């Protein structure tokens, strides 16, 4: 029975005999680790750390891209009671400095030379960091293999001690300290136990339709430093899936073709980009091919497996799957059965489209503090229902507060915030319910819908409430929009700042022979403004009066985690955006504020 994360390793000895338990690409070649390799390297790392004098409760920070070695080291830490502190590789130096000071790790493991050079000034000033190792080979710097080799040479001395420590580790012991990406304020260190993670990957594993399959390959590309991908990696390993790690976000499509995965995790923004790419390619078609493509999209976006379809629609769907969707599946490797989407709400039309193509798009919901899944689609209860995140996990108690906030209680709830008992008490009430800060409701089938963040809902001056995420998701359905930020708190109407999809916009201008010198000039062209107004009007027609975007402004900036407008999980940093574009926002509302 699995009660601690490292109990997964025992399954590689007893249940799974995998030659490719974990795999990563190095110098153009896939390097595979068998199940036995996984177990042996984890033991080597454990012994190496004990030989260096590490003691139970010590912290080790890892800053790296996804790779098999991350798992080998993390399992080696966990089975001797060390606490892993995974950190995003793309955060700011100020955030790195805060986390390294707050967590005070004794060791730092980084992926590559560029990241090491970036962090070196902080490491030199850190009083806690005693050892620095890298995953890539860097001259003059200790490599993770040296730690494994040290441990391997000390097996006779320390392996029995590893076993003794493992026996004393309880499910409620601290496993990892994960700092939230922080859309507002200072990052918070979320303390998660073995029980938190194990309860989650076991409960979600039951809902995975592939859970009794063999030879399943999963592709991992979301940051493993984030709780969503971290838990799902345990989920895959627990079910005996082979886990392949993508080279980079830019190489995902190439890696999909090579690995031919059966399942992968994603976030809505990446699916939106795939959708935009599909639509863009379709618009290049001519004649009958364009007509067939357009009809396939129309059929897909209204697909609803929970509603009985007429014979004409069924025939159109069958034709779309044969002539169009089958080609998409080939591009996605040919074996893809399941996509798991989490991290933010997903546009219903996107869910419909992928489901209609024969891919089960499972939506889930949760937070770092809930390890993370609270609810996820359950195929045992029928096909996914777009617009919902499925029913709550069976071992949880989930209820809706009087103000609509989603509350959760169960074995997945964090131990608390590191060094912050006051905030912990604010978030977990006296009955043990964690207050998510999200607004939602259950339908008649107990499927959960998440409407918006409680703190992000705002009120217009007329007293009407606006749920910005709902409108933003609608706006992002427009081919020419990459990101949208809806505003209007205490104002007469809602407005939006829009970051265009310049790839599609440039193509549109080229087809119409519209000339411009740069994007700054482009977003001011009357033809472009008219295009966006027409598209926004179509969205407004689907909205209530309070939700309609009365004014919008285009900006030339492309928002990303690197430039600071998005969190590491691609959510809007609203305070940052409001500050950055304060002048534009004031211009939008100055006229209405002076109206009598």
MIRO-277641 format. One record per residue (C-alpha): residue in three letters; z, y, x. Coordinates in steps of 0.001 Angstrom, whole numbers, plus 500000, padded with zeros to 6 digits. Layout:
ALAZYX...
***
This chain:
UNK500000500000500000UNK499077503433501317UNK501936505947501279UNK501156507917504468UNK497731509132505562UNK497661507004508724UNK498087503866506584UNK494327504231506111UNK493928502879509646UNK495368499507508603UNK492456499090506182UNK489988499130509066UNK491733496031510408UNK492033494210507076UNK489438495444504541UNK486604497256506300UNK484588496068509273UNK482461499156509833UNK480272499846512857UNK479895503440511687UNK483285504385510254UNK482717507853511720UNK479582509366513234UNK478555512649514804UNK475410513918516487UNK475432514715520192UNK472337515879522084UNK470065514757519252UNK471582511275518920UNK474063509927516371UNK477191508657518142UNK479058506132516000UNK482686505019516070UNK483563501660514536UNK486687501027512518UNK488264499387515569UNK487327502415517693UNK489054504666515167UNK492306502687515296UNK492286502306519071UNK491547505954519811UNK494264507074517386UNK496771504880519232UNK495566506199522589UNK496027509797521410UNK499510509012520093UNK500568507501523410UNK498992510358525357UNK500927512936523365UNK504193511036523826UNK503479510854527563UNK503132514654527595UNK506563514985525995UNK505588515817522406UNK508275515177519834UNK508292514642516100UNK507784517935514233UNK505857519644517038UNK502709521448515943UNK499175521173517317UNK496442523606516271UNK492819522434516016UNK489938524882515805UNK486672523021515564UNK483536522179513661UNK483441518875511761UNK483219515889514094UNK484588512341514423UNK486912513340517272UNK488783515660514895UNK489883512585512923UNK490719510511516005UNK493074513218517251UNK494532514097513839UNK495426510490513068UNK496937510155516545UNK499159513142515807UNK500205512132512316UNK501369508618513146UNK503982509976515582UNK505171512705513218UNK503363515685514738UNK502081518433512442UNK498408519387512556UNK497442523022512036UNK493693523173511318UNK492220526666511661UNK488771527921510663UNK486472528512513657UNK485078531737512168UNK488084533895511313UNK488902537216512992UNK490944537595516178UNK493692539295514177UNK493948536245511901UNK493975533889514897UNK496722535935516492UNK498822535890513336UNK498485532141512771UNK499124531151516395UNK502224533342516450UNK503457532193513032UNK502895528441513531UNK503767528469517273UNK501806525292518197UNK502528523579521528UNK498919522490521963UNK495542523964521078UNK492394521847520706UNK489120523769520388UNK485564522588519986UNK483453524460522521UNK483236526953525378UNK482257529942523243UNK485300529513521003UNK487562528909523990UNK486438532137525668UNK487023534036522448UNK490558532688522159UNK491539532750525839UNK493213536215525723UNK495352535110522763UNK496229531796524406UNK497327533530527604UNK499693535737525598UNK501043532903523425UNK504523531772524497UNK504290528502522557UNK500978527017523775UNK501542524666526702UNK498309522667526657UNK494672523442525826UNK492081520708525269UNK488452520830524158UNK486171518435522336UNK483037519454524261UNK483072518884528022UNK483821522168529805UNK484242522376533556UNK487794523185534573UNK489252522556531101UNK491062519433529889UNK488973517299527530UNK490248515266524593UNK489023512094526330UNK491460512794529163UNK494283512801526627UNK492991509500525207UNK492648508013528713UNK496174509086529587UNK497427507380526443UNK495380504242527086UNK496921503949530557UNK500385504233528971UNK499951501758526086UNK502448499295527545UNK505002502070527850UNK504543503930524572UNK502732501795521941UNK505941500132520758UNK507469503621520412UNK504472504668518293UNK505152501756515953UNK508838502620515744UNK508103506241514859UNK505538505196512221UNK508153503067510478UNK510492506048510140UNK507927508507508741UNK508365508951504991UNK505808510056502380UNK507663513354502012UNK507494514265505698UNK505424517305506660UNK501892516266507615UNK499964519490508007UNK500254523248507854UNK497150524856506340UNK496721528593506286UNK494946529885503218UNK491726531743503825UNK493286534740502106UNK491095536762499725UNK493986539242499765UNK496827539958502164UNK498153537912505065UNK497303534199505347UNK500037531922504018UNK501000528675505712UNK500916525919503093UNK503107522938503979UNK501650519654502767UNK503255516238503029UNK501781512766503318UNK502592512229499633UNK500697515373498651UNK497477514197500305UNK497819510467499622UNK498494510934495903UNK495391513092495700UNK492903510903497534UNK494131507765495752UNK493943509401492292UNK490497510895492925UNK489317507646494489UNK489807505839491192UNK487393508307489575UNK484670507888492184UNK481883505764490636UNK481100504375494114UNK484649503163494716UNK483742499483494600UNK480471499830496518UNK479726498747500078UNK477470500396502615UNK478122503878501220UNK477396506823503519UNK478991510237503025UNK477786513405504733UNK480499515912505621UNK479578519541506243UNK482156521760504530UNK484865522880506989UNK487303520031507538UNK489924522703508256UNK489858523425504513UNK492001521213502288UNK489098520260499995UNK486976518634502704UNK490082517341504499UNK491328515453501439UNK487842514160500641UNK487526512817504187UNK490657510745503566UNK489157509836500165UNK485962508534501826UNK487874506608504485UNK490245505104501920UNK487236503775499977UNK485564502373503080UNK482662504816503186UNK480949505671506467UNK481428509377507209UNK478670511245509028UNK479314514799510216UNK476520517345509972UNK475612519189513182UNK475946522595511543UNK475453524342508204UNK471924525200509294UNK471055521553509963UNK472289520145506655UNK468881519398505144UNK467657517701508349UNK470849515638508542UNK470518514644504883UNK467051513231505601UNK468396511311508626UNK471633509980507137UNK470302509416503590UNK473814509840502136UNK475006508511498810UNK477550511297498363UNK478582514665499748UNK480875517548498864UNK479703521095498428UNK480616524470496999UNK478661526250494242UNK477185528820496634UNK475332526140498598UNK474003524575495403UNK472876528027494290UNK470924528389497531UNK469304524986497031UNK468406526042493477UNK466935529338494660UNK464912527462497272UNK463602525059494624UNK462628527909492291UNK461022529803495155UNK458864526804496103UNK457946526272492457UNK456702529823492105UNK454195529151494890UNK452508526439492808UNK449349527141490820UNK447683525824487682UNK448830522564486139UNK451329521913488948UNK453081525192488174UNK453140524356484443UNK454685520924485111UNK457275522460487433UNK458246525227485007UNK458674522720482187UNK460852520500484404UNK463157523470485056UNK463291524340481340UNK464129520726480489UNK466762520504483226UNK468772523650482555UNK469391522678478909UNK470188519031479695UNK473269517814477846UNK474139514095477964UNK476833514661475321UNK474318515786472732UNK471761513475471133UNK468259514579472105UNK465093514277470035UNK462141512136471068UNK460087515099472314UNK462835516260474665UNK463367512685475895UNK459677512400476757UNK459694515747478565UNK462765514670480543UNK461175511351481478UNK458046513167482681UNK460098515713484647UNK462010512939486396UNK458843511105487333UNK456744514052488495UNK459263516619489771UNK462839515405490106UNK461780512296492035UNK460419514583494751UNK463722516447494922UNK465582513165495389UNK463322512280498317UNK464123515604499965UNK467827514788499481UNK467471511500501344UNK466515509164498522UNK469960507580498051UNK471997510483496708UNK474120509421493735UNK476964511921493634UNK477577515540494550UNK481163516782494277UNK481429520527493730UNK484640522489494153UNK486104525694495516UNK484774527944492741UNK483257527783489277UNK479755526394489003UNK476953527804486873UNK476371525525483897UNK472599525618484289UNK472935524357487882UNK475129521466486783UNK472678520634484000UNK469719520683486371UNK471205518328488977UNK472569515977486320UNK469180515857484603UNK467597514811487911UNK469761511695487964UNK472442512958490348UNK475995512932489024UNK477353516377489793UNK481136516043489566UNK483103519276489307UNK486680519593490441UNK489380522228490511UNK492437522862492605UNK494080524942495316UNK495361524457498846UNK498868524401497373UNK497946521444495128UNK496452519328497946UNK493978520270496323UNK492686518539493183UNK494262519196489785UNK491298518075487668UNK487903516505488345UNK485104514891486349UNK485825511291485379UNK482758509081484878UNK484898506474483145UNK485052508949480252UNK481318509531480146UNK478923511806481981UNK480234515087483450UNK480580517922480973UNK479156521091482585UNK481324524147482198UNK484492522064482601UNK486200520550485635UNK487021517338483803UNK490433516017482791UNK493576516454484881UNK494526513640487263UNK496665510974485608UNK499726511454487812UNK499968515186487092UNK501488517245484307UNK499223520193483604UNK499870522745480896UNK498664526166479838UNK501249528972479766UNK501420531471476929UNK499354533972478906UNK496691531328479620UNK497744530539483196UNK497267526958484397UNK500539525340485529UNK500764522063487438UNK503558519652488321UNK503280516397490255UNK503206514634493640UNK500418516908494891UNK502467520122494811UNK503101521562498281UNK506461521477500013UNK506317525263500127UNK505093528178502218UNK506083527970505879UNK508911530376506743UNK508642531986503308UNK511106530499500788UNK511002533656498658UNK507281533344497967UNK507680529602497413UNK510254530314494692UNK507850532785493075UNK505059530209492876UNK507047527082491923UNK509365527635488980UNK512746526019488279UNK511061523169486368UNK508829522309489331UNK505598523758487913UNK503278525471490358UNK501742528656488945UNK498078528560489939UNK497166532141489112UNK494094530840487256UNK493352531225483563UNK492036528217481651UNK492145526013478583UNK491708522385477504UNK489076521350474968UNK489520518703472274UNK488800515946474848UNK491395517321477299UNK488666518586479642UNK489843521652481545UNK487837524879481727UNK488827527456484330UNK487910530956483175UNK488893533254486030UNK491619534303488424UNK494514535879486539UNK494695538793488987UNK490932539390488871UNK490641539827485109UNK490599543532484354UNK490814545776481313UNK488364548533480411UNK489666551884479210UNK488919550792475629UNK491372547886475974UNK488730545150476226UNK489299542477478881UNK486544541451481319UNK486348538150483227UNK484328539142486301UNK483609535647487673UNK481847534622484455UNK479509537620484703UNK479016537221488456UNK477961533607488015UNK475432534666485390UNK474055537364487667UNK473708534893490539UNK471384532810488368UNK468818535549489008UNK466441534509491770UNK466676537903493481UNK470488538085493626UNK472512536523496427UNK475949537915495502UNK477400540171492805UNK480699542033492533UNK481661543124488999UNK483909546191488685UNK485261548504485974UNK489038548311485757UNK490311551189483565UNK486756552514483255UNK484598552844480118UNK482220550041481070UNK481578547241483559UNK479265547745486527UNK478165545647489479UNK477407545907493158UNK474583543545494027UNK473658542051497384UNK470009540982496938UNK468394537787498107UNK466119539588500525UNK464031536497501299UNK462912536261497683UNK462681540035497286UNK460461540400500352UNK458211537662499006UNK457996539399495629UNK457018542675497308UNK454440540964499521UNK452745539382496498UNK452469542845494906UNK451489544646498107UNK454589546845497909UNK455190548497501290UNK458587549410502793UNK459928550074506274UNK463360548430505946UNK465813547085503373UNK467427550486502999UNK464135551877501719UNK463382548692499778UNK466439548872497493UNK465534552430496488UNK461953551690495418UNK461397552354491698UNK459542549042491268UNK462443547117492784UNK465057548931490677UNK462987548260487572UNK462783544559488506UNK466564544279488815UNK467143546254485624UNK464888543872483700UNK466720540851485110UNK470161542346484440UNK469078543181480882UNK468309539504480285UNK471865538619481350UNK473316541445479249UNK471642539979476178UNK473851536903476614UNK477059538937476899UNK479382540810474603UNK479311544593474731UNK482367544762477012UNK480845542252479446UNK477466543939479754UNK476605545558483085UNK475838549149482176UNK475155550261485744UNK474516548513489037UNK473858549458492632UNK472002547457495267UNK473393547275498797UNK471657546241502000UNK474563544215503363UNK474408540417503176UNK477977539303502442UNK479496536451504439UNK482815535219505909UNK481690536494509305UNK481176540055508026UNK484385539906506003UNK483248540230502379UNK483703536515501611UNK486542534126502323UNK485929530959504344UNK485371529170501020UNK482738531773500041UNK484852533593497456UNK484627537354497096UNK487280539372498914UNK487568541924496146UNK489943544336497826UNK487754544371500928UNK484639545009498846UNK486318547732496788UNK487352549525499956UNK484043549097501725UNK482020550438498804UNK484547552960497464UNK482054555816497779UNK479364553965495790UNK481882552897493139UNK483042556485492734UNK479445557610492358UNK478911555042489598UNK481858556268487569UNK482162559969488447UNK479820561028485635UNK481552558942482945UNK484985560115484070UNK484027563748483427UNK482472563041480034UNK484483564406477121
***
